[in-house]
Amino acid sequence: MDLQNNVRIDLTAVDEGGRRMDSTPNGVSVGAVCLKNWQIDRIDAPAGMFDEHDAYFIKINYELELELDCPRMSWVEVSFDFASGGEASQVTVVDALPRFGTFTGAPESYVLNQFLNFVPCENSASAHVHLPAGADRVDTFGIGGQGVRWRHVSLGESGVLPGSYAAWVVLLVPAGQVEQPVEFSARYDLAVARDVEYRPTQSPACFRLSLAAPSDTPGVVTPAFSATVEDQAPERHPSVFICYAHDSPAHKEYARKFGNLLVRNGVDAHMDQWYVTNRKDWAIWAHELINKVDFVTVLASPICRKAFDGELSGPDNPGIRSEALLIKEMLHTLRDEWTAKVLPVVLPHELVDNVPKVLQPWTSDHYDVRRLTPEGIDDLLRAMTGVPRHTRPPLGKMPPSVLKPLSGTES
């Protein structure tokens, strides 16, 4: 393998003038992921926008270093937690790039707007960040919290490629803070034989990032305040694996119509009935898709409920049983992430009682599709896109009649 040809830089700065590099993380490694110098720039945030906080523009450089005989990695995840300081509750990741999705087609340029969010821009010469095209998908988690993690998911047969990678974050810290503690961790999914009981684990690494830029090289980034930059990002199509049991020909037909409806409404859905072509190992096919897609819909039925709840035995229904085991394993090991990712669905001919109990149809949520129409799947689509049906109004003032009087003024 020629490693020189596999190197790919996912994000590059358009203008390096006045930028400051911090060598503190350089050489810090967790497993096969090694950090390099980071770019740290102060952001000239608008007055009154983020009171009692300083804003920083950080370019995170890291490398995936693989041996030539290393097994294929279907995904690699890097994570950075900024919540280990004394003022942890005041640290916030405002935005991050890559943000989500499969990078294909033309490169994109981004600028920081007045709210310190990355938005696409047409004039690459004035951009703060340039995002080239790429082959792999990057899933992002943690924006708006105290940490962020990126999962590189290979969409090809070669696995995630070794080489140089980078990412950007906008970080808010308490005003005047000169160092930021960082906990760095990494995880992998190695393609090893099924009989090999092996899961790569590494201890996190901690370091302190310097935030105080030298006075002679200020390295200040100025957001675009003059006008709001409209987000021209292409429409994102959530990907879905449809998990269901072959209870009856009628149930299979309902499942297929449900899948067709999702695709017609912008969802990149996958189900077995569309892939019955050449001979394949269906267990491997399902395993790869379940780990790649954004969501998994589980269609309620008697056999599906029994498979998930451990009530089946013998040689029958091997497909739904192995899919159920994999989904339950992911729910057990990554509960927060997979509770939002697994969506129980009740089709028109089925009952909520046939949603597996292990999927918590009542204490969490289930999606009752009473009609196979765009209106019938509206709640399900909102769960996939994160767009609520109703938005909370701005917080108003309490009516004077219910305000508690000041001490000593009671009549």
C-alpha positions as MATLAB code, in Angstrom:
seq = 'MDLQNNVRIDLTAVDEGGRRMDSTPNGVSVGAVCLKNWQIDRIDAPAGMFDEHDAYFIKINYELELELDCPRMSWVEVSFDFASGGEASQVTVVDALPRFGTFTGAPESYVLNQFLNFVPCENSASAHVHLPAGADRVDTFGIGGQGVRWRHVSLGESGVLPGSYAAWVVLLVPAGQVEQPVEFSARYDLAVARDVEYRPTQSPACFRLSLAAPSDTPGVVTPAFSATVEDQAPERHPSVFICYAHDSPAHKEYARKFGNLLVRNGVDAHMDQWYVTNRKDWAIWAHELINKVDFVTVLASPICRKAFDGELSGPDNPGIRSEALLIKEMLHTLRDEWTAKVLPVVLPHELVDNVPKVLQPWTSDHYDVRRLTPEGIDDLLRAMTGVPRHTRPPLGKMPPSVLKPLSGTES';
ca = [
       0.000    0.000    0.000;
       1.329    3.451   -0.903;
       0.532    5.578    2.153;
       1.638    8.721    0.340;
      -1.362    8.463   -1.999;
      -3.812    7.793    0.843;
      -3.225   11.038    2.721;
      -6.288   13.299    2.635;
      -6.775   16.651    4.400;
     -10.476   17.129    5.103;
     -10.397   20.813    6.034;
      -7.883   23.476    5.132;
      -7.638   27.133    6.095;
      -8.174   29.582    3.232;
      -6.144   32.385    4.838;
      -3.292   31.482    7.157;
      -2.197   35.101    7.724;
      -1.812   35.957   11.423;
      -2.682   32.458   12.593;
      -1.158   31.048   15.783;
      -0.219   27.390   16.300;
      -0.142   25.621   19.668;
       2.279   22.694   19.838;
       0.901   21.376   23.159;
      -1.148   18.520   21.622;
       1.584   17.583   19.139;
       2.474   13.919   19.631;
      -0.393   13.108   22.003;
      -1.718    9.721   20.837;
      -4.583    7.378   21.616;
      -4.129    4.137   19.727;
      -3.703    4.830   16.017;
      -4.807    8.495   16.254;
      -2.019   11.011   16.859;
      -2.602   14.745   17.411;
      -0.540   17.415   15.685;
      -0.187   21.182   16.251;
      -3.512   22.982   16.668;
      -4.377   26.416   15.293;
      -5.833   28.718   18.006;
      -7.351   32.090   17.059;
      -9.317   34.552   19.152;
     -12.686   35.552   17.654;
     -13.700   39.210   17.696;
     -17.280   38.452   18.804;
     -19.913   41.216   18.650;
     -20.445   43.221   21.830;
     -23.195   41.825   24.028;
     -23.479   38.581   22.093;
     -21.575   36.315   24.515;
     -21.194   38.249   27.761;
     -18.570   36.999   30.243;
     -17.150   34.625   27.639;
     -14.254   34.618   25.192;
     -14.649   32.920   21.816;
     -11.944   30.909   20.045;
     -11.616   29.499   16.543;
      -9.695   26.196   16.775;
      -8.367   23.988   14.005;
      -7.808   20.427   15.281;
      -5.157   18.504   13.346;
      -4.782   14.749   13.756;
      -3.449   11.738   11.879;
      -4.615    8.167   11.532;
      -1.458    6.048   11.573;
      -2.048    2.450   10.483;
       0.332   -0.447   10.016;
       0.367   -2.031    6.561;
      -1.173   -5.283    7.872;
      -3.798   -3.573   10.066;
      -7.360   -4.926    9.619;
      -9.808   -2.705    7.746;
     -11.512   -0.084    9.912;
     -15.135    0.531    8.904;
     -15.230    3.578   11.183;
     -12.894    5.604   13.365;
     -14.115    8.036   16.025;
     -12.179   10.874   17.683;
     -13.577   12.741   20.686;
     -12.582   15.925   22.527;
     -14.108   16.752   25.905;
     -13.632   20.322   27.189;
     -15.617   19.807   30.425;
     -12.733   18.873   32.742;
     -11.929   22.393   33.966;
     -13.148   24.174   37.070;
     -15.546   26.271   34.961;
     -16.780   23.284   32.926;
     -20.417   24.395   32.906;
     -19.406   27.603   31.112;
     -17.563   25.910   28.224;
     -19.621   25.426   25.053;
     -18.915   24.103   21.562;
     -20.949   26.625   19.548;
     -20.397   24.952   16.170;
     -18.093   22.491   14.435;
     -16.998   21.325   11.004;
     -17.321   18.743    9.535;
     -20.900   18.990   10.771;
     -22.622   15.955    9.252;
     -23.005   13.935    6.091;
     -21.159   12.389    3.196;
     -18.734   14.755    1.496;
     -19.030   14.301   -2.242;
     -19.160   16.552   -5.257;
     -17.787   20.080   -5.254;
     -15.853   21.607   -2.343;
     -17.607   24.116   -0.081;
     -16.427   27.291    1.618;
     -17.650   28.521    5.006;
     -17.631   31.804    6.909;
     -18.487   32.550   10.547;
     -21.660   34.627   10.860;
     -22.490   37.040   13.690;
     -23.843   34.174   15.785;
     -20.522   32.289   15.453;
     -22.062   29.560   13.308;
     -20.435   28.162   10.159;
     -22.513   28.982    7.080;
     -21.660   28.332    3.407;
     -20.508   31.248    1.284;
     -20.016   31.648   -2.448;
     -16.879   33.807   -2.300;
     -14.130   31.391   -1.263;
     -11.581   34.230   -1.086;
     -13.346   35.672    1.991;
     -14.082   32.325    3.637;
     -12.716   31.261    7.011;
     -12.783   27.529    6.173;
     -12.622   25.535    2.963;
     -14.158   22.041    2.957;
     -12.970   19.843    0.062;
     -14.934   16.961   -1.445;
     -14.397   13.567    0.148;
     -15.435    9.936   -0.112;
     -16.268    9.000    3.487;
     -19.139   10.073    5.720;
     -18.473   12.035    8.904;
     -21.053   11.902   11.708;
     -20.794   14.691   14.292;
     -22.022   14.656   17.899;
     -21.965   17.138   20.775;
     -22.478   20.576   19.171;
     -24.008   22.850   21.792;
     -22.460   20.864   24.651;
     -19.064   20.706   26.326;
     -17.439   18.266   23.911;
     -17.479   17.150   20.310;
     -16.721   13.914   18.485;
     -16.384   12.984   14.842;
     -16.944    9.491   13.457;
     -15.359    8.804   10.055;
     -17.419    6.074    8.366;
     -16.014    4.331    5.296;
     -18.517    3.886    2.479;
     -16.141    1.724    0.434;
     -14.437   -1.630    0.785;
     -11.002   -0.267    1.742;
     -12.042    1.148    5.132;
     -11.109    4.523    6.588;
      -7.819    5.574    4.997;
      -4.706    6.498    6.976;
      -3.375   10.021    6.668;
      -3.917   13.586    7.859;
      -7.310   14.856    9.000;
      -8.552   18.096   10.511;
     -11.649   19.651   12.029;
     -12.761   23.071   13.259;
     -14.610   24.163   16.408;
     -15.897   27.462   17.776;
     -15.363   27.314   21.539;
     -16.767   29.610   24.257;
     -14.789   29.745   27.516;
     -15.078   31.949   30.635;
     -13.681   35.442   29.996;
     -10.001   35.758   30.779;
      -9.295   32.023   30.821;
      -5.794   31.350   29.461;
      -5.782   27.516   29.437;
      -8.395   24.949   28.513;
      -8.219   21.321   29.724;
      -8.949   18.779   26.974;
      -9.607   15.046   27.251;
      -8.909   13.232   23.987;
     -10.186    9.730   23.226;
     -10.565    7.483   20.167;
     -12.512    4.366   19.193;
     -12.384    2.011   16.194;
     -14.347   -0.732   14.488;
     -11.927   -3.333   13.151;
     -12.933   -5.899   10.535;
     -11.762   -9.063   12.310;
     -12.928  -12.658   12.118;
     -16.177  -13.424   13.882;
     -14.533  -15.902   16.232;
     -12.075  -13.263   17.466;
     -13.344  -11.747   20.704;
     -11.615   -8.403   20.344;
     -12.683   -4.826   20.901;
     -10.009   -2.108   20.723;
      -9.997    0.111   23.826;
      -7.581    2.844   24.824;
      -7.330    5.130   27.838;
      -8.071    8.821   27.146;
      -5.219   11.338   27.025;
      -5.406   14.733   28.740;
      -3.590   17.992   28.035;
      -4.018   21.740   28.566;
      -4.520   23.953   25.533;
      -3.024   27.458   25.604;
      -5.617   30.141   24.761;
      -3.630   33.318   25.409;
      -2.249   34.483   22.058;
       1.076   36.391   22.113;
       0.564   40.144   21.791;
       2.787   40.392   18.717;
       0.746   37.815   16.780;
      -2.889   38.427   17.770;
      -4.466   36.053   15.257;
      -7.982   37.484   15.565;
     -10.822   36.155   13.401;
     -13.610   38.607   12.583;
     -17.044   37.099   11.842;
     -19.270   38.441    9.075;
     -21.440   41.027   10.843;
     -22.657   43.094    7.907;
     -25.372   40.674    6.810;
     -26.645   37.261    7.695;
     -25.226   34.625    5.364;
     -27.971   32.303    4.202;
     -27.287   28.623    4.614;
     -27.078   27.261    1.084;
     -26.108   23.749    2.142;
     -27.605   21.062   -0.063;
     -30.619   19.197    1.272;
     -29.550   16.339    3.531;
     -31.276   13.003    3.093;
     -31.271   10.942    6.321;
     -30.397    7.293    5.773;
     -32.516    4.527    7.309;
     -32.359    0.753    7.687;
     -35.823   -0.886    7.821;
     -35.761   -3.760   10.316;
     -38.816   -6.020   10.148;
     -39.875   -9.658   10.400;
     -41.369  -11.737    7.590;
     -44.561  -12.486    9.562;
     -46.762  -12.853    6.473;
     -46.920  -11.853    2.795;
     -49.297   -9.032    3.754;
     -46.855   -7.658    6.361;
     -43.987   -7.818    3.847;
     -46.096   -5.861    1.368;
     -46.900   -3.190    3.971;
     -43.186   -2.961    4.812;
     -42.279   -2.488    1.148;
     -44.929    0.227    0.680;
     -43.618    1.959    3.810;
     -40.077    1.867    2.402;
     -41.254    3.241   -0.945;
     -43.030    6.079    0.884;
     -39.868    7.012    2.795;
     -37.782    7.121   -0.386;
     -40.348    9.259   -2.213;
     -40.192   11.722    0.687;
     -36.431   12.187    0.689;
     -35.256    9.378    2.990;
     -32.363    7.179    1.827;
     -34.042    3.954    2.983;
     -32.645    0.400    2.755;
     -34.541   -2.891    3.090;
     -33.921   -6.474    2.012;
     -36.639   -6.612   -0.656;
     -34.697   -4.166   -2.848;
     -31.443   -6.151   -2.652;
     -32.555   -9.652   -3.672;
     -30.204   -9.953   -6.662;
     -26.979  -11.892   -6.370;
     -26.307  -14.372   -3.568;
     -25.063  -12.620   -0.422;
     -24.427  -13.100    3.285;
     -27.498  -11.327    4.684;
     -26.061  -11.134    8.205;
     -23.026   -9.161    6.975;
     -25.267   -7.026    4.724;
     -27.506   -6.056    7.664;
     -24.560   -5.512   10.053;
     -22.823   -3.082    7.681;
     -25.988   -1.088    6.951;
     -27.125   -0.844   10.578;
     -23.725    0.599   11.505;
     -23.698    3.066    8.600;
     -27.187    4.569    8.523;
     -28.457    7.520   10.540;
     -31.556    5.697   11.836;
     -33.044    2.219   12.172;
     -36.825    1.813   11.948;
     -38.187   -1.307   13.681;
     -41.612   -2.287   12.315;
     -43.928   -3.702   14.981;
     -45.231   -7.262   14.463;
     -45.688  -10.374   16.616;
     -42.519  -12.111   15.398;
     -40.479   -8.911   15.622;
     -41.607   -8.395   19.230;
     -40.718  -11.966   20.152;
     -37.299  -11.718   18.468;
     -36.323   -8.552   20.357;
     -37.788   -9.719   23.655;
     -36.005  -13.104   23.514;
     -39.091  -15.281   23.039;
     -37.985  -17.124   19.881;
     -36.058  -20.382   19.723;
     -35.164  -22.967   17.119;
     -34.013  -22.412   13.528;
     -36.866  -20.150   12.352;
     -36.618  -16.386   11.710;
     -32.794  -16.135   11.734;
     -32.718  -12.729    9.994;
     -34.804  -10.734   12.462;
     -33.167  -12.515   15.393;
     -29.629  -11.558   14.383;
     -30.686   -7.974   13.558;
     -32.419   -7.726   16.939;
     -29.301   -8.944   18.755;
     -27.107   -6.361   17.014;
     -29.512   -3.482   17.707;
     -29.890   -4.496   21.364;
     -26.098   -4.672   21.722;
     -25.745   -1.110   20.388;
     -28.521    0.098   22.712;
     -26.715   -1.500   25.643;
     -23.277   -0.071   24.870;
     -24.286    3.354   23.456;
     -27.667    3.966   25.110;
     -28.011    7.750   24.588;
     -26.980    7.692   20.935;
     -28.969    4.619   19.920;
     -32.168    5.493   21.812;
     -32.505    8.434   19.429;
     -31.359    6.343   16.469;
     -33.790    3.376   16.798;
     -37.339    4.412   15.828;
     -40.186    1.929   16.571;
     -42.912    2.194   13.891;
     -46.484    0.875   13.973;
     -47.919    0.413   10.463;
     -51.686    0.706    9.733;
     -52.400   -3.003   10.156;
     -50.416   -3.441   13.384;
     -50.731   -2.754   17.136;
     -48.546   -0.829   19.564;
     -48.565   -3.971   21.725;
     -46.323   -5.579   19.091;
     -43.549   -3.007   19.561;
     -40.755   -4.853   21.424;
     -40.749   -3.993   25.128;
     -36.972   -3.634   25.029;
     -37.483   -0.585   22.744;
     -39.609    1.164   25.418;
     -42.613    2.121   23.228;
     -44.276    4.038   26.062;
     -41.481    5.410   28.264;
     -39.663    6.624   25.131;
     -41.534    7.194   21.844;
     -43.076    5.164   19.071;
     -44.368    6.372   15.679;
     -47.929    5.439   14.833;
     -48.260    5.486   11.028;
     -52.002    5.125   10.627;
     -51.891    6.045    6.931;
     -49.188    5.373    4.354;
     -49.191    8.983    3.185;
     -46.739   11.896    3.567;
     -48.971   13.221    6.351;
     -48.952    9.822    8.040;
     -45.147    9.781    8.372;
     -44.788   13.453    9.350;
     -43.869   12.750   12.998;
     -41.372   10.103   11.893;
     -39.691   12.496    9.441;
     -39.479   15.150   12.160;
     -37.708   12.652   14.416;
     -35.163   12.092   11.634;
     -34.602   15.778   10.830;
     -34.924   17.255   14.325;
     -37.500   19.830   13.155;
     -40.288   20.213   15.768;
     -43.937   20.649   14.802;
     -44.256   23.644   17.127;
     -41.604   26.088   18.349;
     -41.439   27.642   21.788;
     -42.302   31.386   21.811;
     -39.879   33.983   23.261;
     -39.875   34.273   27.052;
     -42.101   37.171   28.134;
     -42.520   39.133   31.355;
     -44.575   38.073   34.352;
     -47.862   39.995   34.726;
     -47.613   42.648   37.484;
     -50.570   41.072   39.314;
     -48.605   37.913   40.114;
     -45.209   39.447   40.914;
     -44.080   38.922   44.480;
     -43.869   42.300   46.290;
     -40.549   43.532   47.640;
     -39.770   42.802   51.288;
     -41.354   45.347   53.650;
     -43.991   46.542   51.181;
     -46.651   43.952   51.973;
     -49.963   45.523   52.901;
];
